[in-house]
Amino acid sequence: MGDTSNWEFAAVVAAVSIGLCGLLVFTVGSIVMNWIVLGRAAKSAKDSSEASLLVQDAARGIAARDSAALAAAGLAEETKRIAELREQSTALVEQQARLQEAVRNLIEANVLGAQIVPPDNSSLEASIKRLDDHMGQLAAAIAAMGKRET
């Protein structure tokens, strides 16, 4: 009977050893797989952070391009305003020329002996002075707009 119990004991030890070896293989396999998954997760996290930075750079580029487009639109509006101011200044120069011509005609009429009432002459001179003041303001505004454009 001694032989059988030894064999039974050896069979139990072998079964437990085989079971523990299987458990050890599964544990080692699990550790290796977890190590691989951890490495891939770290690489994935690194790649996603780099992609996030690239997306942020792209968004900044798009925003800068849109800002440039808006600035160009603003410059177009300013250019239109400058053109309007130039048209107004041309009209004012023409009005000033007509007023100066009218003054010359009045002076010639006075030389020929026509009576000019002094208040009319002073109001005309005041109008010409106001026109010159407006022309100076318009020239200053155009110069300021030109400086802002550059």
C-alpha positions in Angstrom: 0.0 0.0 0.0 2.9 2.3 0.5 3.6 2.5 -3.2 0.1 3.5 -4.1 -0.1 6.3 -1.6 3.3 7.6 -2.8 2.0 7.6 -6.4 -1.2 9.3 -5.3 0.8 11.9 -3.4 3.1 12.4 -6.5 0.0 12.7 -8.7 -1.5 15.3 -6.4 1.8 17.3 -6.3 2.1 17.0 -10.1 -1.5 18.2 -10.5 -1.0 21.1 -8.2 2.4 22.0 -9.8 0.8 21.8 -13.3 -2.1 24.0 -12.1 0.3 26.5 -10.5 2.5 26.5 -13.6 -0.6 27.2 -15.7 -1.5 30.0 -13.4 2.1 31.3 -13.5 2.0 31.3 -17.4 -1.4 33.1 -17.4 0.0 35.7 -14.9 3.2 36.3 -16.8 1.2 36.5 -20.1 -1.2 39.0 -18.4 1.8 41.1 -17.2 3.4 41.1 -20.6 0.1 42.1 -22.3 -0.6 44.8 -19.7 3.0 46.1 -20.4 2.3 46.2 -24.1 -1.1 47.9 -23.6 0.5 50.4 -21.3 3.1 51.2 -23.9 0.5 51.6 -26.6 -1.6 53.8 -24.3 1.3 56.0 -23.6 2.1 56.3 -27.3 -1.6 57.0 -28.0 -1.7 59.8 -25.3 1.5 61.3 -26.8 0.1 61.2 -30.3 -3.2 62.7 -29.2 -1.5 65.6 -27.4 0.6 66.3 -30.5 -2.6 66.2 -32.6 -4.2 68.6 -30.2 -1.3 71.0 -30.6 -1.5 70.7 -34.4 -5.3 71.4 -34.2 -4.7 74.4 -32.0 -2.0 75.7 -34.5 -4.4 75.2 -37.4 -7.2 77.0 -35.5 -4.8 79.9 -34.8 -3.8 80.0 -38.5 -7.5 80.1 -39.5 -8.2 82.8 -36.9 -5.2 84.8 -38.2 -6.4 84.4 -41.8 -9.9 85.5 -40.8 -8.5 88.5 -38.9 -6.4 89.4 -41.9 -9.5 89.2 -44.1 -11.5 91.4 -41.6 -8.6 93.8 -41.5 -8.5 93.9 -45.3 -12.3 94.5 -45.3 -11.7 97.3 -42.8 -9.0 98.7 -45.0 -11.4 98.5 -48.0 -13.9 100.5 -45.9 -11.3 103.1 -45.0 -10.2 103.3 -48.7 -13.8 103.9 -49.6 -14.1 106.6 -46.9 -10.9 108.2 -48.2 -12.3 108.2 -51.7 -15.4 109.9 -50.4 -13.3 112.5 -48.6 -11.3 113.2 -51.8 -14.6 113.7 -53.7 -15.8 116.1 -51.0 -12.5 117.9 -51.1 -12.7 118.2 -54.9 -16.2 119.6 -54.5 -15.0 122.1 -51.9 -12.1 123.2 -54.0 -14.6 123.8 -56.9 -16.8 125.8 -54.6 -13.9 127.8 -53.3 -12.9 128.6 -56.9 -16.4 129.7 -57.7 -16.5 131.9 -54.6 -13.1 133.4 -55.5 -14.4 134.1 -59.0 -17.5 135.7 -57.5 -15.3 137.9 -55.3 -13.2 138.9 -58.3 -16.4 139.8 -60.2 -17.6 141.9 -57.2 -14.3 143.6 -57.0 -14.4 144.4 -60.7 -17.9 145.6 -60.3 -16.7 147.9 -57.5 -13.9 149.2 -59.7 -16.4 150.0 -62.4 -18.3 152.1 -60.0 -21.0 149.8 -58.7 -22.0 150.1 -55.1 -21.4 147.1 -52.9 -23.0 147.1 -49.6 -20.2 146.4 -47.0 -22.2 143.8 -45.0 -22.5 141.6 -48.1 -18.8 141.9 -48.7 -17.9 141.0 -45.1 -20.4 138.0 -45.2 -18.7 136.8 -48.4 -15.3 137.1 -46.8 -16.6 135.2 -43.7 -17.9 132.5 -46.0 -14.6 132.3 -47.8 -12.8 132.1 -44.5 -15.1 129.3 -43.3 -14.5 127.5 -46.6 -10.7 127.8 -46.1 -11.1 126.5 -42.5 -13.1 123.5 -43.7 -10.6 122.8 -46.5 -7.8 122.8 -43.9 -9.8 120.4 -41.7 -10.5 118.1 -44.6 -6.8 118.1 -45.6 -5.9 117.2 -42.0 -8.4 114.4 -42.0 -7.1 113.0 -45.3 -3.5 113.2 -44.0 -4.5 111.4 -40.8 -6.3 108.7 -42.8 -3.2 108.3 -45.0 -1.0 107.8 -41.9 -3.4 105.2 -40.4 -3.4 103.3 -43.7 0.4 102.9 -43.6 
